Amino acid sequence: MEPENLTRVSEFLLLGLSEEPELQPLLFGLFLSMYLITVLGNLLMILAVSSDPHLHTPMYFFLSNLSFVDICFTSTTVPKMLVNIQTQSKLITYEGCIAQMYFFLLFASLDIFLLTVMAYDRFVAICHPLHYMVIMHPQFCGLLVLVSWIMGVLNSLLQSLMVLRLSFCTDLEIPHFFCELNQMIQLACSDTFVNNLVIYFAAVLLGCCSIAGILYSYAKIVSSIHAMPSAQGKYKAFSTCASHLSVVSLFYLTSLGVYLSSAVTHSSQSSATASVMYTVVTPMLNPFIYSLRNKDIKGSLKRFFWVLA
């Protein structure tokens, strides 16, 4: 390989979802709308929880943290894509690409950890209701969130440092709308065996352990609900889990869909399009899923708007 091909790069090209000029205004409008809905919806969720003392419980504490993470998660990718469409520029600096990748991995990891913690919270609430407030006291809830942040920072820092050691060739086009880890590794000219090993190890450790924890929690929850004598008690217990279960299913099924689409089609463009589901659509839908059937959230929002009016 030519030595000049291994020089340090200064910028990458983000090809985006489509290179068709006539589609750019449509993409801009669509993603701007989804981004504003995501930020507004999750911000309202945070305000509803923080402004209502009745919602200062572990479940809503984790929910407000999830809403904050979802805002940050979407903000790492969509604004840069909107700027690129508006300015008709596909450039992103090397430092900007590494930073975007770091924060994307951080908030994706936090989503996984928080969904797992929320499953544990529902497990304690339904399977050990008499000891719920003793186990899920504020200090312990804060510790769970802190550990989630620490684990997320360590994972994203490790992955980013592994990318920093790579050398890149002259082909610096990323067929995605953000600096996705796998796409960047595929552009590298140097050996990527260790990088791929770390990625697979992190995926197994984070993904599989999280799914195992969620499945175990819900297996115990289903068992406890089945043992309840009254139908009303069963419905009430299940209704407290329905929203979380919907969000978990949406997040993991869309993530799985991205993996399968890239594995089957071997097309980076189709993978980029599929990844919109879990990077943009899922964070946008989460506030609606948690609020539409939740009387506490709807009541808090009504009181909040009443005070503003």
Salt bridges, closest charged atoms under 4 A:
GLU19 OE1 - LYS90 NZ 3.10
ASP52 OD1 - HIS54 ND1 3.05
ASP52 OD2 - ARG303 NH2 2.46
GLU95 OE2 - ARG8 NH2 3.75
ASP121 OD2 - ARG122 NH2 2.92
